[in-house]
Amino acid sequence: MTILSLHGRNGADAQKWFESGLLPFPGGQKSFEMVSVMPALVYHHCMLYWAKLGCAALLQEGSVEMTGKAGSETLMFVVRNICCIQIAESPRCLPNWRLLDRVLDELLKRLDFVANCEDGVWSFASTTMRRMQCYLRSNIIRYLEVRDRPLEGQCGLLRYRGAFDCAINGVNSSGASGMGGCQTTDEVHVEVLSAETLRSAVQVMCGCDGVKVPCGDSSGGVKDGADALADLELEEFFCRYFLCSAPAAFDQPTKPTVRE
């Protein structure tokens, strides 16, 4: 009950979660490994708490004891775990998609506090993420609600599926974000997004400034194998669910998740 009281729709700030001591603090690989054995409800609240904590660390907000680098790593872990583990294993689990929606909300809230949010990289990344969120709400979540509704299931889906089939190119489809009442500017739809672009936008919003320089950092370095593989997994996720229609995405066979 205490966890639920901290987590209304608007949520609690990171400091209150930190002070409560009810959920583990993201202190590196050991705490990340704990996530795999959490009950579903605890996992849901923990990911939201970590998202709030990571954003607070990037903004240096309050007295939360986390560096900006740790905050960025935590945010990327949250996004990757939800997308590449939880949703990959159970694609039609609505709570996981709604959790992703709320994490994107937390990332977009940072824009209210970031002084340089109008620069080219920030502006494009935030616009791209808003577009992703609109598609998530109006096509992915809405499709699953109709598809798996017990009483309307097949009949309702057959009548309504055509609206989702029209978004054949996912977020790049004309009017794809309009079904759920999301409004975006015409300028947004001019830019054709790729899986790599979506992944890069998420990384920028998570505070990974290094992705501003293609293929490594400014010193000419490149990503190691683990980072490159993690990026590829995230791009494959975005390609499957955000760059084709919802019916096509969920009609594909689910690939088994390989864990080391």
Sequence and secondary structure as in RCSB ss.txt:
>XXXX:A:sequence
MTILSLHGRNGADAQKWFESGLLPFPGGQKSFEMVSVMPALVYHHCMLYWAKLGCAALLQEGSVEMTGKAGSETL
MFVVRNICCIQIAESPRCLPNWRLLDRVLDELLKRLDFVANCEDGVWSFASTTMRRMQCYLRSNIIRYLEVRDRP
LEGQCGLLRYRGAFDCAINGVNSSGASGMGGCQTTDEVHVEVLSAETLRSAVQVMCGCDGVKVPCGDSSGGVKDG
ADALADLELEEFFCRYFLCSAPAAFDQPTKPTVRE
>XXXX:A:secstr
 HHHHH SSS   HHHHHHH  S    SHHHHHHGGGS HHHHHHHHHHHHHHHHHHHHT TT    HHHHHHHH
HHHHHHIIIIIIHH TT HHHHHHHHHHHHHHHHGGGT TTTTSHHHHHHHHHHHHHHHHIIIIIIHHHHHHT T
TTHHHHHHHHHHHHHT TTGGGSTTTTTTTT    HHHHHS   HHHHHHHHHHHTT GGGGSTTS TTS    H
HHHHHHHHHHHHHHHHHSS HHHHHHS        
